[in-house]
Amino acid sequence: MAEAPRISEAGWEVMKVVWARSPLTANEVCQALSARKDWSHRTVKTLLGRLVRKGAMTFKPQGNRYLYRPRVTKDQCVHMESESFRRRVFGGQAASMLVHLVRS
């Protein structure tokens, strides 16, 4: 499986849907997000395209539509984000991060 790319906050919303129920069409992703996001179909398609370009997602043509599925796991992305946060905020010190999380 590919290394996890950096994913935007909006990208995480799309990825959560696809991780939970792939493969999905863009319309199915829009429907799943409609309860919590007021995004247009075009916005969702833009986010899907970005995630494909970043390597977080892949698609397969099926007739006149595309089926989207993740190329990286949620665990891979969580690990990458956690490591990035630890380096940026705690200077790479895992113990400092753990102490902060326990205290808060």
N, C-alpha and C positions, 0 to 999 in steps of 0.2 A: 504494500500500500504506500502511496505517496506521502512525503513529509507534509505536515500541516502548514498551510499558508496563513497569513494574517487575515482575519475576517472582521469586517466592520460590525457595529452593533446591529444594523439592519440585516446584514448578511447572516448573523447568528440567528435571527428570527426565522429566516428562510431555511437555514440549515436544520434547525430544530424540527421543522415540519418534514423535511425530506428524510432526516435520520429516522423519524418515527414511522414513516409510511411509504418509503420508496418502493418501486419507482412511481413517480407522479408526473402528470402533465403540468404545464404552467397554469392552466385553469384550475386544476385541483389544488395547487399551491395557493393560488389566490383565494379560493373558497375556504381553505383551512385557516388562512391568515385573516379573513374578513371579520371574524368575531373580535379580534383584538387590535387590528390595524386598519386604518382608513387609507390603504394604498390602492392606487389604480392598477389595472392589469399591466399597463405599460411599465409602471415602477417595478412590479414584481419581475417582469421579463428582463428589465435592465439589471436587477440584482442577480437573477439567475445567470445572465450572460457574464457578469463580473465574476461570479463564483466559478463558472466554467473556465474563464481565462486564468484565474488564480490557481486552478488545479484542485479546488475543493470539491468540485462536482463534475460529473460527466453526463452526457445525454446520448440517447439512441433514437434515431428517427423511427417513427411508427406511423405509416400512412402520411397524413398531412400535419402531424404533431410530433413533439419530441417528448420522450420519457426521461426525466431527470433522476439521477441517483448519486449518492455521495461517493467521492473517491477517497475521502479520509473519514476516520471514525470520530465520534464525539470525544472519546478519550484522548485521541491524538491532539485534537484542537484544545481541549482543556489543559493538557500537559504543556503545550506550546505557550498558551496564554499565561499559565502559572509561572513557567520559567521566565518569560519575558517580564512579568510583574516583579518577580523576586529579584531579578538583575537590576531593573530600573529603580525600584523603590527601596530595596533593602541591600543594594550593592552586592547581590549574589549570596547574601547570608541567609541560609535556610532557617537557622536557629532564631535569628532576629524576627523573621517573618512569622514563624510558629509562635513565638512569645507574644507578638502583637495580636495574632489571631485568637490565641487563648484568652488574653486579657480583654479583648473586645467582645 
